[in-house]
Amino acid sequence: MLVTGGAAGIAVSVARLGIARDWDVVVLSDDRASVGTSVRVNLTNTDEVNEALESVLHAGRVTRLVNSVHPDLSARLEGRWSEDNERIHQQSVQLAVQCARAVLPGMTSSGFGRIVSVSAGATPGKERRTAYAPSEPHSRMMDRTWALELGHHGVSVHAIKPGPVAIDLHLAANARASSLTHATAQKVVTLRRGSYEDDVPTPELLCADATALVTRQVLYACGGLRVRLSSV
């Protein structure tokens, strides 16, 4: 299993559960990961990422890919639009494409593959998400397209949209004292923020061997927040 962003946040727990299933877990991250085989790389540098992927694949094929890089999404229209948008697009879209292209030959030759994208669940729209907004539709369309293109190879593709999860990045972008954070919390049906453990079983399940007939599922691990924000 190859996990991107696995040195922090939800991805750490994803890597741990992969190891518990006796999968060989490699983590690509800006920082050194505490679990699995850690490969430090600047995830916004295309050349460095390509070199890291070549090194990983030299050791063997990868049949499970979990993209779980979580860039800082908090940005307003009047903020540093160009800089923030470029960085977020690289981390949430371009990196996913790079990794998928690199591991795909091993998946197709094996007749088996799992690609899971763990990204922000801000699809209905949310304040302070201007820099991230253009990347979200790209990610959704990629998942749908890859599921259609790769299904006959035995490769399934999924997306997981965590809601308010108490990781450092979310807490930094959503101060407990802010009125926006309070308003969002009131819409969570379970009346609490999630934890790493709440969201983790979902990508682990979708990466399992027994989910061959399940593809292009979008799962919202958000405590029911999506129910309140979406129309029927």
C-alpha positions in Angstrom: 0.0 0.0 0.0 1.3 3.5 -0.9 -0.1 6.3 1.3 0.6 9.9 0.5 0.6 12.4 3.3 1.0 9.6 5.8 3.2 11.4 8.3 0.3 13.3 9.8 -3.5 13.3 10.1 -5.9 10.6 9.1 -3.2 9.0 6.8 -1.2 7.9 9.8 -4.1 5.7 11.0 -4.6 4.4 7.5 -1.0 3.3 7.4 -1.3 1.6 10.8 -4.3 -0.4 9.7 -2.6 -1.4 6.5 0.3 -2.8 8.5 -2.2 -4.6 10.8 -3.5 -6.4 7.6 0.1 -7.4 6.8 0.3 -5.1 3.8 3.6 -3.6 3.0 3.0 0.1 3.6 5.1 2.9 2.1 4.4 6.5 3.1 5.2 9.5 0.9 5.2 12.7 2.9 7.0 16.0 3.5 7.9 14.8 6.9 9.2 11.5 8.3 6.4 9.1 8.9 6.3 7.1 12.2 4.7 4.0 10.6 5.6 2.0 7.5 8.5 2.7 5.2 8.9 6.4 5.2 10.0 8.3 2.1 10.5 12.0 2.6 9.8 14.1 -0.4 8.5 17.6 -1.3 5.0 16.7 -2.4 4.7 20.0 -4.4 7.9 19.2 -6.4 7.0 17.1 -9.5 10.5 15.9 -10.2 11.1 14.9 -6.5 7.9 12.9 -6.4 8.7 11.1 -9.7 12.1 10.1 -8.3 10.5 8.9 -5.0 7.9 6.8 -7.0 10.6 5.2 -9.1 12.4 4.2 -5.9 9.3 2.7 -4.4 8.4 0.8 -7.5 11.9 -0.5 -7.9 11.2 -2.6 -4.8 8.0 -4.0 -6.3 4.5 -3.2 -7.7 2.0 -1.3 -5.7 -1.7 -2.4 -5.9 -3.2 -0.1 -3.3 -2.9 3.6 -3.4 -4.4 6.0 -0.8 -4.1 9.7 -1.5 -4.5 11.4 1.8 -2.6 14.7 1.5 -4.5 17.5 3.3 -3.4 21.0 2.3 -4.4 24.0 4.3 -7.7 24.9 2.7 -8.4 28.1 4.6 -8.3 31.0 2.1 -10.6 33.8 1.2 -11.2 35.4 -2.2 -9.2 38.5 -1.2 -6.2 36.3 -0.1 -3.2 35.0 -1.9 -5.2 33.5 -4.7 -2.6 32.5 -7.2 -0.1 31.1 -4.6 -2.7 29.2 -2.6 -4.6 27.8 -5.6 -1.4 26.5 -7.3 -0.2 24.8 -4.1 -3.6 23.2 -3.3 -4.0 22.0 -6.9 -0.6 20.4 -6.9 -1.3 18.6 -3.6 -4.9 17.5 -4.2 -5.0 16.9 -8.0 -1.6 16.7 -9.7 0.0 14.5 -7.0 -2.9 12.1 -7.2 -2.5 11.8 -11.0 1.3 11.3 -10.7 0.9 8.5 -8.2 -1.9 6.8 -10.0 0.0 6.8 -13.3 3.1 5.4 -11.6 1.4 2.5 -9.9 -1.2 1.7 -12.7 1.0 -0.7 -14.7 1.5 -2.9 -11.6 -2.3 -2.9 -10.9 -3.3 -3.7 -14.5 -0.7 -6.5 -14.8 -2.0 -8.0 -11.5 -5.6 -7.7 -12.5 -6.2 -6.0 -9.1 -6.0 -2.5 -7.8 -7.5 -0.1 -5.3 -7.3 3.7 -5.5 -8.8 5.7 -2.6 -8.9 9.5 -2.4 -9.3 11.1 1.0 -10.1 14.7 0.6 -12.1 17.6 2.2 -15.9 17.2 2.1 -16.6 20.8 1.2 -18.5 20.0 -2.0 -21.7 21.9 -1.2 -19.6 25.1 -0.6 -18.1 26.6 2.5 -16.7 30.0 3.5 -12.9 30.4 3.3 -12.5 27.7 0.7 -11.9 29.9 -2.4 -8.4 28.4 -3.2 -9.7 24.8 -2.8 -12.9 25.3 -4.7 -11.4 24.8 -8.3 -9.7 21.6 -7.3 -12.7 19.8 -5.8 -14.6 19.3 -9.1 -11.3 18.1 -10.7 -10.9 15.4 -8.0 -14.6 14.3 -8.3 -14.4 13.9 -12.1 -11.1 12.1 -11.9 -12.5 9.5 -9.6 -15.5 8.9 -11.9 -13.4 8.8 -15.0 -10.8 6.4 -13.5 -13.6 4.1 -12.3 -15.0 3.9 -15.8 -11.6 3.5 -17.4 -10.0 1.0 -15.0 -12.9 -1.2 -13.9 -12.2 -3.9 -16.5 -8.7 -4.2 -15.2 -9.9 -5.1 -11.7 -9.1 -1.7 -10.4 -11.7 0.1 -8.3 -11.6 3.8 -7.4 -13.3 5.5 -4.5 -13.5 8.9 -2.7 -13.8 9.5 1.0 -15.0 12.9 2.3 -14.3 13.4 6.0 -16.3 16.0 7.8 -15.1 17.9 10.9 -12.3 15.7 12.1 -10.1 16.8 15.1 -6.8 16.7 13.4 -4.2 19.5 13.7 -5.0 21.0 10.2 -8.7 21.1 10.8 -8.3 22.6 14.3 -5.9 25.3 12.9 -8.4 26.3 10.2 -11.5 26.1 12.3 -10.9 27.8 15.7 -13.3 26.5 18.3 -14.2 30.0 19.3 -15.2 31.2 15.8 -18.9 31.6 14.9 -18.4 29.6 11.6 -17.0 26.6 13.5 -19.8 26.8 16.0 -22.4 27.0 13.2 -20.9 24.0 11.4 -20.8 22.0 14.6 -24.5 22.6 15.1 -25.2 20.9 11.8 -23.4 17.7 12.6 -26.0 15.1 13.4 -23.8 13.2 15.8 -23.1 16.4 17.7 -19.3 15.9 17.9 -16.2 16.2 15.8 -14.8 13.0 14.4 -11.4 11.5 15.3 -8.8 9.6 13.3 -10.3 6.3 14.3 -13.8 7.3 13.2 -12.7 7.8 9.6 -9.9 5.2 9.2 -11.9 2.0 8.8 -13.5 3.4 5.6 -10.3 3.5 3.3 -9.1 0.2 4.9 -12.4 -1.4 3.9 -12.3 -0.1 0.3 -8.8 -1.3 -0.2 -9.7 -4.9 0.8 -9.6 -7.8 -1.6 -13.3 -8.6 -1.0 -14.6 -5.3 -2.5 -14.1 -6.2 -6.1 -17.7 -5.3 -7.2 -17.7 -2.0 -5.3 -16.3 1.0 -7.3 -16.7 4.7 -7.5 -18.3 5.1 -4.1 -18.2 8.5 -2.4 -18.4 7.9 1.3 -19.0 10.8 3.7 -17.6 10.2 7.1 -19.0 13.4 8.5 -21.3 12.7 11.3 -24.4 13.4 9.1 -23.3 16.9 8.2 -23.8 16.1 4.5 -27.5 15.2 5.2 -28.2 18.7 6.4 -26.2 20.4 3.6 -27.6 18.5 0.6 -31.0 18.6 -1.0 -33.0 15.4 -1.3 
